[in-house]
């Protein structure tokens, strides 16, 4: 029989399949009779009736029921081998899974797999079970289930593994549907690392699919089934007519009955990513028809309606290539490409060589090529020449558009226009090229850019969305959409589009800068710092990135580095901008140079007297200099000139409650000289107003409120207010937890 043909199942195989099907259906419905089951079969294999009656006798007499674990109302065996049985986890065609407790010092809870008794006499089933034990015995990896022990001579044989509690990826896809590309890639990268570990030890898994991966409590995918794995000392069990595996995820060479290699697992990883991105297996249908399709036809492609990144689609296509030599040549190579995607880089090296394209044409579209020898030469030569010319044109067009986009984002308008004209010479109708060249002012892209420059993000956002819809492969519309979404407060949309643009334009400082700002909105200062560092490596002369990084250094209490960054930003700006000066003064205050900080704050206020934030910072500095009356005056100016900010209200309440008079001699004398500053009723009023305005959003506000309340005897008032805030209908769990925690702290110290 040729490798591409499939043998008809033998009578023994048909008998085995029928027994397994009957047992699974009988477990779901114990009223199923042998007669009813046989009537449904078009042709029963020899000996099936006798085997079914024997199986049913074993089930009803307690033979298998006692060994494999009972259904509702039946008795569990107290132990299997040295392990105490705690319950039943599930059952399948090969056996049953029990929850057991280890003997002696091994008091942990594990999963025990028992081979079904009706299969224990079948050599292939025992060989498969034995292989799984032997393979797992030699493996220790965090992404692979750990074997604890096994007994092949028991009746039935069993193995004990770590119990991985969680849902498998098949259940996850059934519940959630397709995963976002970044989540799918992150999951597959972990699986790829586990498979690479197996390949380094000469083990081929051969059955990679969502059902064989369980997400543990940390979200790590764990490989749990090695019944088809093959290692150096074991036969592959892919004999003619004895195909094992899951057709929907099977590599073409396995579907044809050929020997498995590590490249068969590369196909399996590609098929797994296909399922994660689309929510369905690569092939669907009856197993035999799927086998025929997998072994002879071109692998399927991801549906264009999924709107996946082009390079990610190409990665899946390469991993699932029909011929093994067309795929990634190892898990390490595939893992490197997945990491490129995670970092936001364009995945390179996915183009098909000319030889592969010709072989695909010959294999899958051979009838088209039998029009005659002369036509064949013509059909190959002319398209090849035109394809090479077109490929060069598209490459030059892409480079011109990318360079123009980089220049536009760097606000290098002459260079952007020059590259736009160069792109227009290659494609006069390209909308992005027309915009860059200044020849298009009425398109959604041009109008979105104009609205963004004017600061009108609310109108820029829908225009940018339309521009990105019309030009899904171009980085500039994605970048403008990301910027418009950020300025409109749509942080999730902004992050997604900026990542998409960054992958097409790696090493663009402006995109890195705004991605860092999205991280700050997500309260991820570490991620923001990494992106800002990268942006400043590429362009050290970005004052806005220096300013943001300086604030992050200050958040870490590293005021020296914050001071250095803000000084650099001021030099680059060439003028003393209020926001930069305010930051500089705050960092000087943090470094203990309060007199210098006061001078800078007063310099700002001379030019911009109506800046509440600067006034507030000046009041804090005066308070730190123990100039209590001046600080109180400035705090009151803040409340009079701007919105009554909770921080200002609490700061003034703290001052009215006595500030540092208990530990500071200068403060104590000033309160004696100005007795009206010690005003508990005013402190109470400001305290309650500040907490009510904050609504429990800020932990620091609540912590300060508790201290002030304990100091002035307003514990009952504050407790009542916190109780009222906690009963609001629309309140997040995080805010509620914060309020409850500080209320308990208040009650503890009363």
ABEGO torsion letter per residue (X at the ends): XBAABBBBBBAAAAAAAAAAAAAAAAAABAABBAAAAAAABABBBBGAAAAAAAAAAAAAAGAAAAAAEBBBGBBBBABBEABBBAEBAEBBAAEBBBBBBBBEABABBBBBBBBBAAAAABAAAAAAAAAAAAAAAABBBAABBBBAEBBAABOBBBBBBBBBBEBBAAAAAAAAEBBBAAAAAAAAAAAAAAAAAAAAAGBBAGBBBAAABBBBAAGBBBBABAAABBBAABBAGABBGBBBEBAAABBAAAAAGBBBBAAAAAAAAAAAAAAAAAGBBABBEBAAAAAAAAAABBBBBBBAAAGBBAAAAAAAAAAABABAAABBAEAAAAAAAAAAAAAGBBBBGABBBAAAAAAAAAAAAAAAAAAEAAAAAAAAAAAAAAAAAAAAAAAAAAAAAAAAAAAAAAGBAAAAAAAAAAAAAABAABAAAAAAAGABAABAAAAAAAAAAAGBAAAAAAAAAAAAAABAABAAAAAAAAAAAAAAGBAAAAAAAAAAAAAABBGBAAAAAAAAAAAAAAGBAAAAAAAAAAAAAABAABAAAAAAAAAAAAAAGBAAAAAAAAAAAAAAAGBBBAAAAAAAAAAAAAAGBAAAAAAAAAAAAAABAABAAAAAAAAAAAAAAGBAAAAAAAAAAAAAABBBBAAAAAAAAAAAAGEAAAABAAAAAAAAABAAABBAAAAAAAAAAAAAAAGGABAAAAAAAAAAAAAAGAAAAAAAAAAAAAABABBBAAAAAAAAAAAAAAAAAX
